[in-house]
């Protein structure tokens, strides 16, 4: 008596199907292992696509941050005015403002820029 084991390769999902599953996982609130078991999805496949998603999001944010923006130069105030001024001011969307005074500490500024780039 011969027993034939028919092994079939798992069905390959399309990119759209995997993206839909990843989006479903993100909104599900389930643990990865639970979600994979319930959908018949390999744990490694889910992790790989989640990693790609994070990488794409980071690269988009980095490219958006590296774009050039128009700058308006303000007229220089006369030295007789006693209003404190800064050496450089950057006004971000949403009203946030970064100012660097003429006597700023270079090391502190470099640490600030480094922290902002990591965030």
C-alpha positions as CSV (number, residue, x, y, z in Angstrom):
1,X,0.0,0.0,0.0
2,X,1.5,3.3,-1.0
3,X,0.5,6.6,0.5
4,X,1.1,9.6,-1.6
5,X,1.7,12.9,0.2
6,X,0.7,15.7,-1.9
7,X,2.6,18.7,-0.8
8,X,1.6,22.0,-2.3
9,X,3.4,25.3,-2.0
10,X,1.6,27.9,0.0
11,X,-0.2,30.4,-2.2
12,X,1.8,33.6,-2.9
13,X,-0.1,36.7,-2.0
14,X,0.0,39.7,-4.2
15,X,1.6,42.9,-3.0
16,X,-1.9,44.5,-2.6
17,X,-3.0,41.5,-0.5
18,X,0.0,41.8,1.8
19,X,-0.4,45.5,2.2
20,X,-4.1,45.0,3.1
21,X,-3.1,42.4,5.7
22,X,-0.4,44.7,7.2
23,X,-2.9,47.6,7.4
24,X,-5.4,45.2,9.0
25,X,-2.8,44.1,11.5
26,X,-1.9,47.6,12.5
27,X,-5.6,48.5,13.1
28,X,-6.4,45.2,14.8
29,X,-4.7,45.6,18.1
30,X,-3.8,41.9,18.1
31,X,-0.4,40.5,18.9
32,X,1.6,39.5,15.9
33,X,1.5,35.8,16.6
34,X,-2.3,35.9,17.1
35,X,-2.9,37.8,13.9
36,X,-0.6,35.6,11.8
37,X,-2.2,32.4,13.1
38,X,-5.7,33.7,12.4
39,X,-4.9,34.8,8.9
40,X,-2.5,31.9,7.9
41,X,0.3,34.4,7.5
42,X,4.0,33.7,8.2
43,X,5.3,35.6,11.2
44,X,8.4,36.5,9.2
45,X,6.4,37.8,6.3
46,X,4.4,40.2,8.5
47,X,7.6,41.4,10.2
48,X,9.3,42.0,6.9
49,X,6.5,44.0,5.5
50,X,6.1,46.0,8.8
51,X,9.8,46.8,8.6
52,X,9.4,47.9,4.9
53,X,6.5,50.1,6.0
54,X,8.5,51.8,8.7
55,X,11.5,52.3,6.4
56,X,9.3,53.9,3.7
57,X,7.8,56.2,6.3
58,X,11.2,57.2,7.6
59,X,12.6,57.9,4.1
60,X,9.5,60.0,3.2
61,X,10.0,62.0,6.4
62,X,13.7,62.5,5.7
63,X,13.1,63.6,2.1
64,X,10.4,66.0,3.3
65,X,12.8,67.4,5.8
66,X,15.6,67.9,3.3
67,X,13.6,70.0,0.9
68,X,14.6,73.6,0.4
69,X,12.2,76.2,1.6
70,X,11.9,79.9,0.7
71,X,13.4,82.3,3.2
72,X,12.5,85.9,3.8
73,X,15.3,88.1,5.1
74,X,14.2,90.7,7.6
75,X,15.6,94.2,7.4
76,X,18.5,94.8,9.8
77,X,17.4,97.0,12.8
78,X,19.5,100.0,13.7
79,X,21.8,99.6,16.7
80,X,19.9,102.4,18.5
81,X,16.9,100.1,19.0
82,X,17.0,98.4,22.4
83,X,14.7,95.5,21.4
84,X,16.5,92.2,21.9
85,X,17.0,90.4,18.6
86,X,18.2,87.1,17.5
87,X,20.8,86.1,15.0
88,X,18.6,83.6,13.3
89,X,14.9,82.7,13.6
90,X,13.1,79.7,12.0
91,X,9.3,79.8,12.1
92,X,7.9,76.3,11.5
93,X,4.4,75.5,10.3
94,X,2.1,75.5,13.2
95,X,3.7,78.6,14.7
96,X,6.7,76.9,16.4
97,X,9.8,79.2,16.4
98,X,13.5,78.4,16.8
99,X,15.8,81.3,17.6
100,X,19.6,81.4,17.7
101,X,21.1,84.5,19.3
102,X,24.3,86.0,18.0
103,X,26.2,84.7,21.1
104,X,24.8,81.2,20.9
105,X,26.7,78.1,22.2
106,X,27.7,76.0,19.2
107,X,27.9,72.8,21.1
108,X,24.4,73.2,22.5
109,X,23.1,74.0,19.1
110,X,24.7,70.9,17.5
111,X,23.2,68.7,20.3
112,X,19.8,70.3,19.6
113,X,20.0,69.7,15.9
114,X,21.1,66.1,16.5
115,X,18.2,65.4,18.8
116,X,15.7,66.8,16.3
117,X,17.2,64.7,13.5
118,X,16.8,61.5,15.6
119,X,13.2,62.3,16.5
